[in-house]
Amino acid sequence: MSDDEVDEDLLALLRKSLGINDFNAPKPAKTGVLEDAEYICDNSTDVALDMRGTKAAATSIWSLMQEKGYSTKDWSKHALHPKTKDESTVDFIFLMDLINFSFWSDLDDSGQQFSIEYKGEKWTGYWSLVAAIQRALDEEIPITKPSFWINEAECTDEVLQYVFRSATAEDIPLLEKRIDCMREAGQVLQKRFDGSFLAFVREANGSAAALVNLIVDNFPCFNDRHYFEGDRVRFHKRAQILVADLWACFEGESHGHFHDIDSITMFADYRIPQMLHYLGCLQYSPPLESHIRRLGPIESGHPWEMQLRGCSIWCVELLRREIVRRHPGAQINAILIDFFLYDAVKEMEIKGIGCMPHHRTRSIWY
Ligand SMILES: Nc1nc2c(c(CN[C@H]3C=C[C@H](O)[C@@H]3O)cn2[C@@H]2O[C@H](COP(=O)(O)O)[C@@H](O)[C@H]2O)c(=O)[nH]1
């Protein structure tokens, strides 16, 4: 932090301790995601938090994270994640999280599911996306440039089909939706931010919550809002993981510096609920549990899906609170818990450790 930069947190602390109410101080931006998650959880009938399981899981998660020295540094340790800490990596992360959704396949575990061949390996799921982007860059396709996405003469649908070409007979799910997201985002950036996502990030003035709100207000394909019991509820999974990936990749510095990064919640996808259920933190009603075990589809926006997503967000918040209660001053937030759980469930998959299937909702939101 440079000399003239104000440490907002310190300032707020001093004001509070001196009893100074600074009514002019800008109110911290809020995304509303955590409040909506608590509301969903309080009104859920088919998903419930198991408090004993959550307390027990908090202890084991914390000790495993300590054992591994889990931190933002683990983000860059992944073989496929970009390593340079510069604007090209900001562009990479924007594209990655713009289309970071719905990789699951009904052919999973058959070896026939969609996969990307890169550097002699077959990558599936989220890693297939990262591999496809890295492979396109190696092939000198400017795939991370928003100006390329809106140049339909050069960036044709066929070129994008080639970028995401599969090593199996199964294509990447929702390719047309991914192309629509790229075209839409390219237009937005071109119109107001000279084609640069970094210029867009600067609008948020170092606030993670403000950046999430700017993203969902300007890019419809990030606007992950739905209805539950007739009320609007926000999850903003890809907008939040985009901010979190910037923070982790840049280790809280430079383009990843956010004074309110702890306002980011867990990312409501299809993997973490699966892990939380395995850890005994979440319980499902018999109809929901048998539906998921039968690999039954759950349509986007269904009350079951809203409960799975909302309860997962609230559950990770309670895990975080339990860890901080037992270890005051612990350097922990929902992002690190989430990343740790995602990596853990992928480890289990590699080791063939069985757990209940994840729920199957096909959508662009996660
Ligand atoms: N909540 C949460 N969801 C995550 C991730 C990640 C990868 N993050 C990397 C960055 C830092 C971490 O250390 C990870 O290495 C992908 N996903 C989501 O999962 C789904 C893909 O699943 P599968 O088909 O099995 O790969 C899909 O919705 C994707 O958006 C995460 O971290 N948290």
The ligand as an SDF file (V2000), in Angstrom:
LIG
                    3D

 33 36  0  0  0  0  0  0  0  0999 V2000
  -17.3770  -23.4400   -5.8310 N   0  0  0  0  0  0  0  0  0  0  0  0
  -16.3950  -23.6330   -6.7220 C   0  0  0  0  0  0  0  0  0  0  0  0
  -16.7180  -24.0210   -7.9600 N   0  0  0  0  0  0  0  0  0  0  0  0
  -15.7000  -24.2120   -8.8290 C   0  0  0  0  0  0  0  0  0  0  0  0
  -14.3580  -24.0040   -8.5110 C   0  0  0  0  0  0  0  0  0  0  0  0
  -13.6190  -24.2880   -9.6860 C   0  0  0  0  0  0  0  0  0  0  0  0
  -12.1400  -24.2690   -9.8620 C   0  0  0  0  0  0  0  0  0  0  0  0
  -11.5020  -23.2140   -9.1160 N   0  0  0  0  0  0  0  0  0  0  0  0
  -10.0640  -23.3380   -9.0350 C   0  0  0  0  0  0  0  0  0  0  0  0
   -9.4810  -22.0670   -8.5700 C   0  0  0  0  0  0  0  0  0  0  0  0
   -9.0480  -22.1650   -7.3270 C   0  0  0  0  0  0  0  0  0  0  0  0
   -9.3250  -23.4650   -6.7710 C   0  0  0  0  0  0  0  0  0  0  0  0
   -8.1930  -23.9510   -6.0980 O   0  0  0  0  0  0  0  0  0  0  0  0
   -9.6750  -24.3300   -7.9650 C   0  0  0  0  0  0  0  0  0  0  0  0
   -8.5100  -25.0070   -8.3650 O   0  0  0  0  0  0  0  0  0  0  0  0
  -14.5350  -24.6320  -10.6660 C   0  0  0  0  0  0  0  0  0  0  0  0
  -15.7600  -24.5800  -10.1060 N   0  0  0  0  0  0  0  0  0  0  0  0
  -17.0480  -24.9100  -10.6780 C   0  0  0  0  0  0  0  0  0  0  0  0
  -17.2010  -26.3220  -10.5080 O   0  0  0  0  0  0  0  0  0  0  0  0
  -17.8710  -26.8510  -11.6650 C   0  0  0  0  0  0  0  0  0  0  0  0
  -16.8580  -27.6820  -12.4070 C   0  0  0  0  0  0  0  0  0  0  0  0
  -16.6560  -28.8560  -11.6610 O   0  0  0  0  0  0  0  0  0  0  0  0
  -15.9140  -30.0790  -12.4220 P   0  0  0  0  0  0  0  0  0  0  0  0
  -16.8390  -30.4190  -13.6060 O   0  0  0  0  0  0  0  0  0  0  0  0
  -15.7980  -31.1580  -11.4020 O   0  0  0  0  0  0  0  0  0  0  0  0
  -14.5790  -29.5260  -12.8690 O   0  0  0  0  0  0  0  0  0  0  0  0
  -18.3000  -25.6620  -12.4970 C   0  0  0  0  0  0  0  0  0  0  0  0
  -19.5390  -25.1750  -12.0160 O   0  0  0  0  0  0  0  0  0  0  0  0
  -17.2070  -24.6660  -12.1540 C   0  0  0  0  0  0  0  0  0  0  0  0
  -17.6290  -23.3210  -12.3730 O   0  0  0  0  0  0  0  0  0  0  0  0
  -14.0340  -23.5760   -7.2030 C   0  0  0  0  0  0  0  0  0  0  0  0
  -12.8710  -23.3700   -6.8180 O   0  0  0  0  0  0  0  0  0  0  0  0
  -15.0960  -23.4090   -6.3480 N   0  0  0  0  0  0  0  0  0  0  0  0
  1  2  1  0
  2  3  2  0
  2 33  1  0
  3  4  1  0
  4  5  2  0
  4 17  1  0
  5  6  1  0
  5 31  1  0
  6  7  1  0
  6 16  2  0
  7  8  1  0
  8  9  1  0
  9 10  1  0
  9 14  1  0
 10 11  2  0
 11 12  1  0
 12 13  1  0
 12 14  1  0
 14 15  1  0
 16 17  1  0
 17 18  1  0
 18 19  1  0
 18 29  1  0
 19 20  1  0
 20 21  1  0
 20 27  1  0
 21 22  1  0
 22 23  1  0
 23 24  2  0
 23 25  1  0
 23 26  1  0
 27 28  1  0
 27 29  1  0
 29 30  1  0
 31 32  2  0
 31 33  1  0
M  END
$$$$
